[in-house]
Amino acid sequence: SLEHEEGKILRLQLELNQVKSEIDRKIAEKDEEIDQLKRNHLRIVESMQSTLDAEIRSRNEALRLKKKMEGDLNEMEIQLSHANRIAAEAQKNLRNTQGVLKSHSDVKIGNNRKNVPHNFSSLSHISNQDTQIHLDDALRTQEDLKEQVAMVERRANLLQAEIEELRAALEQTERSRKVAEQELMDASERVQLLHTQASPWVESI
């Protein structure tokens, strides 16, 4: 009958509306799930990008520090070489002064040996007073040179110790730089992987 057919149509429409509502609900849930995945992906990418930027800054800072330390090391090695040359020159001057002192001492002894006429005659142009003045000057020069040698040697030792410390720090910086570079490579690979995995989702939205 007509009423029966109308009832069937109403039931079918009701069922159709229920199915449509269920489909719309599932689509909405899926859209929300996709949006959540997209937001999570963006947060992860932003976090990884921040890590990547930090690793780049760390690597650049390590390179800058390494370059500066290499320059400092080179400068200190030049200073050490210069200090060693000064010390060698001071040692040479000290030996020369000691030779002069010995010579003046021999002259003074020779002048006091009145029983040796030929020595006195050969050195008669140098008075005892002149000899004493030269001797005093030579002694002062010797003391000055000794102080100079000691000072230069202390400076050289300090420079050598600083160079060793700087070399150790440079080695540590180089190790840190290599670690930073490896971490940078790892972070870059992770970001690239995330982009690859998320691209189909983003394109489908």
QUIURLIN-V551941 format. One record per helix or strand of 3 or more residues. SS is the DSSP state (~ for helix, > for strand). FROM is the first residue (numbers start at 1). TO is the last residue. If there is no record, write none. Layout:
ss=<SS;SS>
from=<FROM;FROM>
to=<TO;TO>
//
This chain:
ss=<~;~;~>
from=<2;117;128>
to=<112;122;204>
//
